[in-house]
């Protein structure tokens, strides 16, 4: 697999180059065609010894180019919306499994792991759950006895909802998001528990009922998760930790914590992320990254770029690439505590973050959170998360020599020698000298190509690799 990865590194994409003034990073027009996600090695293969790589999907994305990218790069999928309560059981006793079944079938046919999202949530849940037998809002009831009856009715409805779904999919689902987003640090209660209708009517009993019912019908081997966002930062992290610890002490069957990871280029810090994973691992729990996307914006997402072309010109994708490099280096470091990494989408053509950008910018806004662009080409973030570095170029020289891409052994030796000099100055943190010697490496490439001593394919890869590395060092 390592050799396959080396050959993939940068066979061409929109390069990040410096402006003449050297002050801003901009995108220049690529010298060759951008590289399709279908033409590069699979992310799932790069991390197959660490954790599955997943993507959130809508049913329409199971076909066409989305489907092909899913099959090439991902070893796991999760429904973005169609398995949420409002879609599965829009009316009491009326279950709609048609769209969910499509995702389950796709996972089975392509030997993918399947996450279920989500059995319980305060959002995208139909209102009938919270109406009493007379059709009145349970939340408005003031009589204590009737409130208790309403609570039991609600928990019975919840149990039936979970039982029906789990019995249908227990042989196909590998991980269940049982309860989603239970913590709200702005809540009025001291424990930071989200004051949803679930909470107002049942306290934390809805959480207990959900996990106990899921365990009962899914079996002892099922993996059950409590899922939330901003798990890396305080006070939410501590509130969630305290809740989970309390539930575990009561014997509630929680197997792990899902960290949504809807994050930004500069937030949260890598150290905060590491601390969060280790904190929940200290309880003996598994950790999964369940909804990863890296927004280009802070909070709120203003101002936003109006188009993808503006994003390209800004150079923000280079910053995003560095963020992905840091993230996956951390995930690899903690691979014994992280069992799954899932992106909340496939490519930049479809992301909920576009809706958010538009909502905060008068209807005009574009985000770009993933490693593939709207045209399904690789972005700098792809190469960085795949572990791209100068050692990859050295490995490529060895591989290409074995494959006969050079006219003779001397060509390979000459290129390796020049890269060693580059590597020396990079390690000494002298970027100007590293760039100077990388420019000499490119000159050698040009000379070898003019004399037909190196194949066009190998030349293009090395030329693009070198330019990308220089843009990073600058």
N, C-alpha and C positions, 0 to 999 in steps of 0.2 A: 504493500500500500504506500510505503514511503516514496518509492520511485515514481509511482503514479502521481503522487502529490507534487513532487519536485517538477515534473514536466508540466504542471498546470499553472505555474505560479503567476505569470503575467504575460499571456500571449496577446496582449493588446487591450487597451481600454482608454477612456478619456483621461489623458495624463494631467496630473497636477504640476503645473510649471510656475515659475516665479515671474512676476511682472518685471518690467525693466528696472523699476525703482527698487525692487527687492522687498517692498513693504507688504504687499498683499499676495496671498495665494489665489490663483485663478485657474480655471480650466481652459485648456487650449483645445483646438480641434484635433482629434486623434488622427494620426498618420495612417492608420489602418482601421478596418471596421471594428466596432466594439465587439466584445466577446460575449456570446450568448451563455446564459446559465446552463444551457443544455450541452455546451461544449467544454465545460470544465469539470474537474473531479468533484465527486459528491461530498457534501459536508458530512453526511452520515458516515461515510467511509473514514474521513479524517478523525472522527471522534468515536468510532465504533467500539474502541476499547475503554471508553470513558463513560459515555451516556448516549441514549438516543437523541436525535435531533428532530424536533417536531414542528408542525405548523398548524395554525388555526385556519379552518376552511369554511366556506359556504358551499352548498351542494353544486352550484354551477361551476365551481372551480375544480371539480373532479374530472372534467373533460378538457380537451384542447391543450393549449400550452401550459396552463396552470397544472393540469393533471400530469403532464409529462415532467414538469419541474418537480412536482411532489414525488413522483416515482423515482426520479434521479437523485434528489438531494435529501429527502426526509425519510426517516424510519418510523415516524409516529405522526398521527393527526389528532385533532380535537375539533369539535364543532364550535364555530365562532358564536352562533346564535341558535341553531335549530334544536338544540337539546335543552334549552332553558325552559323553565316551567310554563311560561306563557305560550310557547310553541308546542310543547309536548301534550299539555292538558289544558287547552284554552277554556273548556267548559267542564264542570265537574262530571267525572265519569266518561268523558269523551277524549280518548287519547289519539293523538296524531303522530304516528311513527314513520310516516312515508319518507320525509326528508332525512330524519335521523338514520333510518335504515340504509339510505344511500351511502352515508359516510361509513357506517359499520361494514357494509359490503365492500366498499373500496379498500378499507383497511385489511379486511380478510383476504381479498384477492391479491393484494400487493404485499402481503406478509409484513404489515405495519402494526406497531403497537397503537392502542386506542385509549385516549383519555376521555372521560365523560365530564362535561361542563354544562350545567351544574345542577345538582339536585335541589338546592335551596339558595335563594337570593332575595334581597329586599326589593330589587328591581326586576323588571320583566317577569313579574309574577301576576297571574290573573286575579282580579278583585274578588272573584267568588270565594276564594280561600277565606276571606275575612268578613263574609256576610253570615249572619246567623240563619237559622232555619226559616225565619220569617222574611229574609232578604234585607235585614237591617245591618248597618255597620256595627260590627262587634266592638269597635274601638269607642263607640259612643255610649255603650252600656254602662250604667252606674250601679245597678244592683249587684252586690257581691256574689250571690248565688248564681245569677244568670251569667255573670262574667266567668265564673268557674266552669259552668256548662259550656260556654263559648270556647274557653281554653281547651277543654277536652275535645270538643268538636274539631277545632283547628288542628290539634295534634293527631287526631284520627285521620283527617284529610291528608295531612302531611305523610303519615305512615302509609296510607294507601297509595299516595303518589309515588313514594320511594319504592315501595314493595313492587308495584306494577312495572316500573322501569327497570329495577335491578334484576327482577326475575327474567325479564326479556333479554337483557344484555350481559348478564353475569359471566357468561362464557367468552364474551368478546372483549369486554372492557378490562384494561390493565391497571388503570388508576382512576379513582373517582374523586372529583371535587364535590365533596358532600355538602359543605356549607361555604358560602362565598361572602366575604366582606362583612364580618361581624363587628369590626372595630371602627369607631369614629372618635378620634381624639378631641373633637369639638362637642361631644355629647355632654349633657348636663350631669350625668352620673360619674362618680369618681373612678369607676373601672374602665371608662372609655368604651363602653359597649354601645354599639349602634342602636339607637332608639327607634328601630323599625317597628312596623305593626307586629311582626313576629315577637320582638322583644317586649313590646308594651302589653301584649296579650298573654305571653307565656314565660317571660323572664328568659333564662337560658335553657329552659326545658326543650325548646324547639331544636336547639343544637344537640342535646343529648338524644332526643328522639330520632333525629336524622341519622346520627352515627350508629346508634343501636339498631335501627331498622336496616340500615345499609349492611351492617355486619351480619345480621340475622339472615338476610336473603342472598347476600353476595358470597358469604362463606368466610372462613378464617384466613384464607390466603389472599383475599381481596385487599387492595391497598387504598386506604381511605384518608383523604386530605382535607384540611381546613385551609382555605385559599384567601389571600388578601393582597392589597397593594400597599406601597410605602412601608413594607415590613423592615426596611433597612434603617429607618430613622425614628428618633424619639419624638413624642412619647408613644407613638403607635407600636413600636417594636416591643416595648415593655408591657403595654396593655395586652397585646396578643400573647406574649409569653405567659403572663399571669393567668390569662383565661385558659390557655392550653394546659398549663400545669395543673390548674384547679380541676379541669375536666379529667385529666389523666388520673389525678388522685382519687377521683370518684369512679374510676374504672371505665370511663367512656373510651371506646375503641378508636383512637386516632393514631394513624400510622405515620403521618408526616404533615409538613407545612408546605403549601404552595406559595411561592413568592412571585407575584405577577410580573414584577420588573418592568413596569411602564416608566421608563427612566429618561434622563436627559444626557446630553453630552457631558455636562459638568456636575451632574447630581444624580444620585447620592455618591459619596466617595467610595472608592474601592475598599477602603478600610471598614467603612460602615457596612458594606455588603458582606465582607468577610466575617465581621463580628456577628451579624445576624444569622448567617448560616451556622456558625459555630455555636451560637447561643441555643438554637433549637436542636442542633445535634446533641447538645449536652443533656437533653431530655430523652435521648435515645431515639429521636425521630429522624425520619428521612426528610430530605429537602428536594423540592423540584422547582425549577424556574419555569413558570407556567404560561406567561403572556408577554414575552420579551419584545420590546421595541425601543429604539433609541431616538427620541424626538430631537429635532434640530433646535428646539426652543426651550426657554425657561418657562416659569409659570408667573403670570398667565402667558400664553403663547402669542405675545404681541411685541413688536410688529411681526407679521409673517410674510414670507415670500409669496408673491402672487402667482408664480409659475415655477415649473421645474427648471426651466432655463435660468431663472434668477438664482435658484439653488446652486446650479452648476457653476455659475459665474462667481458665487460668493466664496467658494473654497470650504464651505462648512462640511462637505462630505469627507474632506481630509481629516478634520477634527473628529468627525464621527468614526472614521476608520481607526483612529488612535484609541477611541473609547472601546470599540469592539475588540481590539487587540488586548486591552487591559482586562476586559470582562472575561474573555475566553481563557486568558492566562490564569485568572483567578478560578474560573470554573474547573480548569484542569488541575490546578493545585488542590482543590477541594473535591475531587472526583469521588473520593470515598464517602463523601457526605451528600453529594448531589447525584440523584439517579436519573435525571431527565432535564433537558433544556428545550423549551418550546417557544418558537416565535409566534407572535399574535398576527400572523399573516404570512404571505408567500413573497410578495414583491411590492414595490412602492406604488403600483397601480391601484391597490385596494388596501386602505387602512382607515380605521376609525379616527385616527389623528387628523386626517383631512377635514372631517366634520368639525372637530374641535377647533382647528385653525380657522375655518370659515366662521364658526360661531363667535369667535372673539375678534374677528377682523372684518366685520360688516359684510360677510358673505364671500370674501375673497381670501384664500389662503391655501397653501400646499405644504405638506410635511413629507418626509422621506426617511422612514425609520428603519428600513430593512437593508439587506446586503445585495438585493437585486433591484434594478431601477424599473420605472414603469414600462419599459420596453423589454424587460426580462434579460437585461445584460448585467454583468457583474459590476459592482461598485468597488471602490477602494476598500470598503469595509469587509468585503468578501475575502480579499487577499490577506488582510490583517487577521481576521478571525481564523484563517487557515494556517496561521503561523508563519507568514511570509517574512523572510530575512535573507541576509547575504549568504548564509550557509546553504540556502536553497539553490542559489546560483552555482555555488561550488559543486553541489550534488548534480546539478543539471549537466555541467561540463563532463563529469564522469559518465553519466548515463548516455549523453549524446555521443561521446567517443565510442562507447560500446556499440552503439547503434549505427556507427559509420557516418555521423553527421559532419565530421571533420575529414579533411583530406589526409591527415597523418597525425601521429601522436604528438609531434612538435607543436601543432596548433593548440591542442588541449593544454600542454605544459605552459605555453606562453600566456594563455588566458588565465590559467590558475595562478601563475606567478604575479600577474597584475592585480588579481583580486586579493591576494594575500597582502599586498601593499595597502590596498584600500581598507581591508579589514583591520590592519595594524593601526591606521590613523583613526578609524571609527572607534576602536576600543580605547584609544588614547583621548577620545572626545575632542578631536581636532577636525571638525566637519569641513573646513575649507580645504585642508589637504586631502581629506577623503574624497571630496568632490573633484579636486584636481586630478587625482589618480584614477577616479572613475571615468573622467573625460578621456584620459589616455586609454582606458580599457575600450571605450567606444571607438576611439580612433583605430585601435587594433582590429576591432570588429569590422569597421568599414574597409580596412585594407584587405582583410581575409575574404570579405564578401566580393570585393572587386576582382580578386584573383580566383574566385570560385572555390576557395578553400573551406568554406563553411556553407551549410545549406541555408536556403532562404528562411525556412521555418525556425531553425536554431538562431539565426541572426535576429529575426523579429522578436523572439522571446527575450534574448539577452539585451537587445536595445531598449525594449520597454521596461524590463526589470531595472536596468541601470538608471534610466530617467526617473522612474518612480522612487528609487532609493535616494537619488540626489535631491529630489523635491522634499523628501522627508528630512534629510540632514540640514537643508537650508532653513 
